[in-house]
Structures are given as structure tokens and as C-alpha cells.
Amino acid sequence: MEASLQKANTLGEMIEKLYVYYNKSVFLFFMIHPTFYFILFVSIYLNIVNFYIIAILLIKTFDIFFKIELIKQRYIKKDMDKELEMMLNLKMAPWMGLLGVIMYVPLLFMAIFSQ
């Protein structure tokens, strides 16, 4: 679900889609990141606090706040470096949308079974 909401050809398009949610409500923006809450739930429910869970939560936290920072620079402050603006227009590879699945599923598996 999260990947389909954020699917885009460029990082700029993805940030534009996310800005729509952010502009409606910051809480709505956070709600469209369900994997963060799922990992938090699994960690608390199964009482898992190990390197892998912490790594997933840190990566997700940095990801969310990086997106917020890009939204602020591009749409709120309207003051973004030229290099960063150019980077937002680069075409993303098709597999980039699956990066979360490729990364988080094995880390979660290792977190659950490495106790």
C-alpha cells in the first residue's frame, strides 16, 4: 500500500504526491507510512528490541523526515539548492519502488528469528 501511494517516475513527483497529503494534514502524511507503525507494533507485541528492529525503525524515521525536509524546502520555504532540485528531476529505476520490500522484509525476518 505504501509503495503504491508513493509510486512515481521521479523523486520530485513522489514528493509532489506526498505534499498533497502533507498539505491536508501532517497526521495524514504520517498515516500513509504504515510500515513504520507495523514494525513498531511487531516490536512491542513480540517484545523484540534488537539491532534489526532498531535498524528498520531508524531507516524509516530518516526516510520520513527526509521527505518532510524536501517538502519544506520545495513547497513551503521555496528555497532549494540547484543540485538538489536537479536531483529531484532524475528518473528513478523501476525497482526503486520495491526497495522497501527488498530491505525491510529480510531485516524483519532476521529480527524475529535472531532472538
C-alpha positions as CSV (number, residue, x, y, z in Angstrom):
1,M,0.0,0.0,0.0
2,E,2.7,2.4,1.0
3,A,4.7,1.8,-2.2
4,S,1.6,2.4,-4.4
5,L,0.8,5.7,-2.7
6,Q,4.4,6.9,-3.3
7,K,5.0,5.4,-6.7
8,A,6.4,8.0,-9.2
9,N,8.8,8.3,-12.1
10,T,11.0,10.8,-10.3
11,L,11.7,11.8,-6.7
12,G,10.2,15.2,-7.5
13,E,6.9,13.5,-8.5
14,M,6.9,11.4,-5.4
15,I,7.5,14.5,-3.2
16,E,4.7,16.3,-5.0
17,K,2.3,13.4,-4.3
18,L,3.3,13.4,-0.6
19,Y,2.9,17.1,-0.4
20,V,-0.8,16.7,-1.2
21,Y,-1.2,14.6,2.0
22,Y,1.1,16.8,4.0
23,N,-0.8,19.9,2.9
24,K,-4.1,18.4,4.0
25,S,-2.7,17.3,7.4
26,V,0.6,16.4,8.9
27,F,-1.1,13.5,10.6
28,L,-2.4,12.2,7.2
29,F,1.1,12.4,5.9
30,F,2.3,10.2,8.8
31,M,-0.6,7.8,8.3
32,I,0.5,7.0,4.8
33,H,3.6,5.4,6.2
34,P,2.0,2.2,7.7
35,T,5.2,0.1,7.7
36,F,6.6,2.3,10.5
37,Y,3.6,1.5,12.7
38,F,3.6,-2.1,11.7
39,I,7.3,-2.6,12.7
40,L,6.6,-0.7,15.9
41,F,3.6,-3.0,16.7
42,V,5.6,-6.1,15.9
43,S,8.5,-4.9,18.1
44,I,6.2,-4.2,21.0
45,Y,3.9,-7.2,20.6
46,L,6.7,-9.8,20.2
47,N,8.9,-7.9,22.7
48,I,11.7,-7.6,20.2
49,V,14.3,-4.9,20.7
50,N,17.4,-5.9,18.7
51,F,19.7,-4.5,16.1
52,Y,17.5,-5.3,13.2
53,I,14.3,-3.8,14.6
54,I,16.2,-0.7,15.6
55,A,17.8,-0.5,12.1
56,I,14.4,-0.7,10.4
57,L,12.9,2.0,12.7
58,L,15.9,4.3,12.2
59,I,15.8,3.9,8.4
60,K,12.1,4.5,8.3
61,T,12.4,7.5,10.6
62,F,15.2,9.1,8.5
63,D,13.2,8.3,5.3
64,I,10.0,10.1,6.7
65,F,11.9,13.1,8.0
66,F,14.0,13.4,4.8
67,K,10.7,13.5,2.8
68,I,9.4,16.2,5.2
69,E,12.5,18.2,4.7
70,L,12.3,18.0,0.9
71,I,8.6,19.1,1.1
72,K,9.5,22.0,3.3
73,Q,12.4,23.2,1.0
74,R,10.4,22.8,-2.2
75,Y,6.9,23.9,-1.3
76,I,7.0,25.9,2.0
77,K,10.3,27.8,2.0
78,K,10.6,27.6,-1.8
79,D,14.4,27.7,-1.3
80,M,16.1,24.6,-2.6
81,D,19.7,24.1,-3.8
82,K,20.0,23.8,-7.6
83,E,21.8,20.5,-7.3
84,L,19.0,19.0,-5.1
85,E,16.4,20.4,-7.5
86,M,18.1,18.8,-10.4
87,M,18.3,15.5,-8.5
88,L,14.5,15.6,-7.9
89,N,14.1,15.5,-11.7
90,L,16.2,12.4,-12.3
91,K,14.2,9.4,-13.5
92,M,14.1,6.6,-10.9
93,A,14.7,3.0,-11.8
94,P,11.5,0.8,-11.8
95,W,12.8,-1.4,-8.9
96,M,13.2,1.6,-6.6
97,G,9.5,1.3,-5.6
98,L,10.3,-2.2,-4.3
99,L,13.3,-1.1,-2.3
100,G,11.3,-1.1,0.9
101,V,10.2,-4.7,0.4
102,I,13.7,-5.8,-0.6
103,M,15.2,-4.2,2.5
104,Y,12.5,-4.4,5.3
105,V,11.3,-8.0,4.8
106,P,14.7,-9.6,5.3
107,L,15.5,-7.3,8.2
108,L,12.2,-8.1,9.9
109,F,12.8,-11.8,9.3
110,M,16.2,-11.6,10.9
111,A,14.8,-9.5,13.8
112,I,12.1,-12.1,14.6
113,F,14.3,-15.2,14.3
114,S,17.5,-13.9,15.8
115,Q,16.3,-14.0,19.4
